[in-house]
Amino acid sequence: MVSLDTYQKIKSDFGHYASWAVWADQGDTPKSNIDDLSVLDPKKNPRLLESLNGEIIFIGLNISRPIENPLGNFHDPRPMATDFKIRYALKDTPYWGGYMTDIIKDFEEKASGKMMKYLKTDPAFEKENVEMLRSEIALLGCSDPLIVAFGKDAEALARTNLGQEVKVCGIPHYANYSSKEKYREQVLDLLGTH
């Protein structure tokens, strides 16, 4: 559970790149309702705060496109987006309600290799972003957080920068070419070991 004060502070301070692992139910298609952010509004979803879990922190590497709405990251309805696979993988699991963010903030880049190459040229930028992530973790008030990293690059950055402080688990990136069913199987298998 997350307090209303913490929720509101997260939304105001980090909402342009953070979100929660909570989605509206799927409708007629696997991608339907993925961008319905009303489920992330405590006034419209009175059970929201009790479903949130700041001890589970999902991290991506960076955004691939601008985030239009607060808490809209990881809730992308575009035809090429695969955020729906996260919803499918986490539905009815203890990981539903986890916090979601990127390790690198406000840096739009679709190719993770280019992002990693840039970080090698600017280690201060990496350090600054890791400090912002630490601020998010501190605000969540985690006592024993688990960072779940989407993809090898996010996992490598998390292990290098935070591995001495928190548990880190890597899972495949949701953009990997696999069915939503196979993705859920892989994610739950990896998370089951932690």
PyMOL commands that set and color helices and strands:
alter all, ss='L'
color gray80, all
select helices_A, chain A and resi 4-14+37-40+48-51+84-90+112-121+123-140+152-162+180-191
alter helices_A, ss='H'
color red, helices_A
select strands_A, chain A and resi 19-20+53-60+98-102+146-150+167-171
alter strands_A, ss='S'
color yellow, strands_A
deselect
rebuild
show_as cartoon
